[in-house]
Amino acid sequence: MTSQLNDSFGRSTKKVRRRQTDPSDLDDLIVDENGMQVDNSKEQKMSWKDKLVGNASHGKSQIREEFRLLEGDAKVKTVDRIPSLTFSKRVHKHIERDMAKTMIIKLMGRRIAFHTLLRKIQSLWQPKNLIQLMDLEKDYYLVKFQDDEDYATTLMGGPWINFEQYLVVQPWSP
């Protein structure tokens, strides 16, 4: 019995790899002799909230200007008993800036559920940053990108095929 075990151990071909040195974990905090955290990095890690809300891109914080409507930015009038809302050029410029990395998509020849489409385009496009999908009427969707490179790659790449149907991609325009 023991000779059988020795033979099986001798014939084992599984390789075992061991690290020569144990690298320190990059997420470890550096503390001084008093136990206080020392900030030695110039670039802070992005928090889960920032990733989820989209406040940062690749560790670089993006400062979004706060936009407030001023007096005269929106005018409401009634035309044939239907309310009509008119915005100033300042509001239009803000909307255009905010929608700069947004595109309209439609899956031709087929209806698709919102979450299914979101999963499919994320696996198809593989964006580096978060994307936001918004449902419009008649199976049209808006896709808002946080990253310029993701936006350009998606717009210039393709043709995109999803469920054996063409996925039409077009930049948003006012």
Order of alpha helices (4+ residues) and beta strands (2+ residues): alpha-alpha-beta-beta-beta-beta-alpha-beta-alpha-beta-beta-alpha-beta-beta
